[in-house]
Amino acid sequence: MSHKVVATMPLMTLEVTIVSGEDVRVPSGRPLCHGAYAVVHTPSSSAPTRVDQDPDCHGYPHWGEAVRVALPAGARWLDVEICRAHAGGKSETVAAARVPVEDFTVGPPGHLHCLSYRLFGSAERGMMRRRNGIVNITVKRLDGVAPLPAEGKAVFPPAATGKAVVDAAGASGSGSCCGAAAVEQGKPAAPAGAVMGYPVGC
């Protein structure tokens, strides 16, 4: 009797730090202020950051927060959405960026990639090709890297889709900052040796 062997698709574990946004606006054209949070989506998982309640960010929200997501083999990109939380538990996506996998798979596991991407308006509002600021992130592959202790977890808003939410944990990427605007605000700059780029629609 022959037995068919079914190979499981390997997953790549990623630590994505959503550092900050720059010049992000809501559909009315006003700067995004309080209630801003980000969600990282892959084909198999999603993970949100905390909500930035700073009413004076004026379109420049800052999180500096690392989340972990699983990326299945064969995936070509992950998506980063900037959302706004409303009263009553409602939320809306105001901008999004697509991050190609090849931008963070160069180098060994644990290598930190510091990247900035052009954001575009929410697809659900038919504005996907309208530029809407920049998002600054770092990405680090954790496959082959010793796991971090699961302590100090934060409470996050629910993910915008029905995908499984992967643990979010503070990690070594937290506090890094890729944007010049954030540096001017006295926030930490990108770590030495990080890969810097503006690969999408700048």
N, C-alpha and C positions, 0 to 999 in steps of 0.2 A: 504494500500500500504506500503510495507516495503522499508526502505531506508538503503542502505549500507553505513556504516561509514568508510571512508578511513583515516587511521591514518598517519600523516606525520612523517617522520623519524627525530628525534631530532638531532641537530647539536651541536658539542662541539667546542667552540671557543678556539683556542690555540694561545698563544704568544710564538713564537720560536725565540730566539736570536741566530743568527749565529755569534759565537764569533771569531773563527779563524780556519785556517787549518795548518797542520804540515807536512812537507816533501811531498807536493803534486807536482806531475810531469806531464808534457804534454806527449803525445804519443811518442815523440822522445827520452824521457828519461831525458830531461833537466828540471830543476826546473820551476814551474809555477811562472811567474813574473807578469808584468802589465796586466791589463785586466781581473783580476779574480773577479768573482761574484758567489753568491750561489742562488739556487732556492729551496724553500720548496714546495713539492707536496703532496697533499692528493687526494683521489678519487674524490673530488668535487671542489677543488680549488688549486691555486698555487700562490706563491708570491716570487719575487726576491729581493735581496739586491742591494745596490749600487755597482758600479764597483770599485774595489781597483786598483788605478792607480800607486801604489808604484812600481817603476821598480827595487827596491833593496830588495824586500821581499824574493826572492830566495826560493820559495816554501812554505813560511810561511805567507800567506795572512791574514790580520786582518780586520774584519768588526765591531764587537761589535754592531750589528744592529738587532733590533727586527722587525719581520714581523708577521702579523696575518693571520691565515688560519682557515677554517672551516673543521672539521672532522666529517663525517657522522657516525651515529650509526652503529655498526657492522664492522667498518674498523679495520683492524688488525695492520696497520703500516702507517707511513708516510715516504716519501723519501726526502733526502737532496742531491742535486747535486751541484758539484763544476764545474763551467763553465769558459770559456775564451772567452772574446769578441774580435772580430777582426774588422779591418777597413771595412767600407761599411755596417755595421749593422749585419754582420754575427757573429755566435758564435758556440762553440762546447762544449759538455760535456766531461770533462776529468776524473771525478771520481764521485762516488755516494755511499751513505750509506743508509741502511734501518733501521728505528727507530721503534721498536715494541711499540704498544700502552701501553702495561702493564708496560713499563719502566717509564711512566710519569703519570699514573692514580692512583698511590698510594698516599694517603693523600688528604686533602680537596682542593677545588678550591683556586687558589692563591699560592699554595705551589710551590716553585721553585726547579726544578730538574736540576742539572748540570751534563751533560753527555758527554762522548767522545766516538766516534765510529770509527772503522776501515773503511777507504775508499777503494773501489775497482775500477778498471779501468772501463771505459765506456762500457756499454753493446752493444752499437751500433758499437763498434770497436772489439767486440768479446773478450774483456779483463775483463769481469765482475769478474772473480775469481782472478785477479792479484792485489795484495795489492798495494795501492797507497796513503799512508799517513793516517792521522787522521783528523777528524773534531770535533771541540769542540762546543757544543751548550748548551743552557738552554731552558727548556720548562716549561710553566706555563699555567694551565687551567684558562680561564677567565669566564667560566660559573658561575654565582653567584657572580662575582666580579664587582664592579662599573666600568663602561667604562671610558676610559681616553679621554680628549679633543682631537679632531682631528686637531691638529696644528703642524706646522713644518714638514709637510710631504715632503719626498724627492722624486726626480724623479728617477725612476728605469728603467732598460732596459726591453724590452718586455719579457714576459714569454716564455719559450721554447716550450710550447704546447698550444693547443687551449682552455685550461681550463680557467675558470673565475679567474681573479686576484683579490685577497682580499686585502683590505687596509693594508698598512704597516705603522706602527707608532712607534716612539721612545717611550720606556716604561721602567719600572723599571728593566727589565732584561738587558738592554743595559749596556755595560761596564763591565759586568761580564766576567771572563775568567777562563776556566777550564784547559788549557794546561800548563804543566810545562815550555815548551819553551817560552810561552808568558810571564810567570812570570819572567823568566830570562831576557826578553827584557824590563822589567820595566812596564809591563802592569798589570792592576788590577787582583787580584786573585779571585777565586770563593767566593761568599758571605758566611758568617758564617751560618751554618745550612743547606746548600745546599746538596742535595744528589749527591754523586760522583760515577761514575761507568764507566767501560770499557766493556760493555756487548756483543759487537759484534766482533768476530774474532781477538782478540788481541793476 
